[in-house]
Amino acid sequence: MLTVTRRVGESLKIGEYRLMLRTRSVGGVTLTTLHQGQISIRDIEFGQPLQLNQEIIVYPYPNNREGFSKSIHQAKISISAPKHIKIQRDELEVGYCRNEKTNQKYLGAMT
């Protein structure tokens, strides 16, 4: 299982699926999935599974490390998938840099 933190507007690619965090509320998140040209928008409560296919399951969780005002714009997403399925964050897939001097990776919406 892999866990990544996503901010509102950030996405990641899980195999053939594109998953984007649209909004975060107190009790859950709204996720957009894109697969083979089909867009699906789903509201999911924290800890509840979102099954993308028979092999891939996604679980959203709240981010508890920061204060509530900062964490309301981000959530942890845990992905359960076999090892042969690639999981890529958008900022690494595209290779954008926010600051060329420090080569710090871009942290914004790429989709």
MODANOR-V733811 format. One record per pair of residues at least 4 apart in sequence whose C-alpha atoms are under 6 Angstrom apart, sorted by the first residue. I is the first residue (numbers start at 1). J is the second residue. D is the distance in whole Angstrom. If there is no record, write none. Layout:
BEGIN
i = (I & I)
j = (J & J)
d = (D & D)
END
This chain:
BEGIN
i = (1 & 1 & 2 & 2 & 3 & 3 & 4 & 4 & 5 & 5 & 6 & 6 & 6 & 7 & 7 & 8 & 8 & 8 & 8 & 8 & 9 & 9 & 9 & 10 & 10 & 11 & 11 & 12 & 12 & 12 & 12 & 12 & 13 & 13 & 13 & 13 & 14 & 15 & 15 & 17 & 17 & 18 & 18 & 19 & 19 & 20 & 20 & 21 & 22 & 22 & 23 & 23 & 24 & 25 & 27 & 28 & 28 & 28 & 29 & 29 & 30 & 30 & 31 & 31 & 32 & 32 & 33 & 33 & 34 & 34 & 46 & 46 & 47 & 47 & 47 & 48 & 49 & 49 & 50 & 50 & 51 & 52 & 52 & 55 & 56 & 56 & 57 & 57 & 58 & 58 & 59 & 59 & 60 & 60 & 61 & 61 & 62 & 62 & 63 & 63 & 63 & 66 & 68 & 91 & 91 & 96 & 97 & 97 & 97 & 97 & 98 & 98 & 98 & 99 & 99)
j = (79 & 80 & 78 & 79 & 77 & 78 & 76 & 77 & 75 & 76 & 10 & 74 & 75 & 73 & 74 & 21 & 22 & 23 & 73 & 74 & 21 & 22 & 109 & 20 & 109 & 19 & 20 & 18 & 19 & 88 & 89 & 90 & 17 & 18 & 87 & 88 & 87 & 85 & 86 & 34 & 35 & 33 & 34 & 32 & 33 & 31 & 32 & 31 & 30 & 31 & 29 & 30 & 29 & 29 & 45 & 44 & 45 & 46 & 43 & 44 & 42 & 43 & 41 & 42 & 40 & 41 & 39 & 40 & 38 & 39 & 60 & 61 & 59 & 60 & 61 & 59 & 58 & 59 & 57 & 58 & 57 & 56 & 57 & 81 & 80 & 81 & 79 & 80 & 78 & 79 & 77 & 78 & 76 & 77 & 75 & 76 & 75 & 76 & 71 & 75 & 76 & 71 & 72 & 95 & 106 & 106 & 103 & 104 & 105 & 106 & 104 & 105 & 106 & 103 & 104)
d = (6 & 5 & 5 & 5 & 6 & 4 & 6 & 5 & 6 & 4 & 6 & 6 & 6 & 6 & 4 & 5 & 5 & 6 & 6 & 6 & 6 & 6 & 5 & 6 & 5 & 5 & 4 & 6 & 5 & 6 & 4 & 5 & 6 & 5 & 6 & 5 & 5 & 5 & 5 & 6 & 5 & 6 & 5 & 6 & 5 & 6 & 5 & 5 & 5 & 6 & 6 & 5 & 4 & 6 & 6 & 6 & 4 & 5 & 6 & 5 & 6 & 4 & 6 & 5 & 6 & 4 & 6 & 5 & 6 & 5 & 5 & 5 & 6 & 6 & 6 & 6 & 6 & 5 & 6 & 5 & 4 & 6 & 6 & 6 & 6 & 5 & 6 & 5 & 6 & 5 & 6 & 5 & 6 & 4 & 6 & 5 & 5 & 6 & 6 & 5 & 6 & 6 & 6 & 6 & 6 & 6 & 6 & 6 & 5 & 5 & 6 & 6 & 5 & 6 & 6)
END
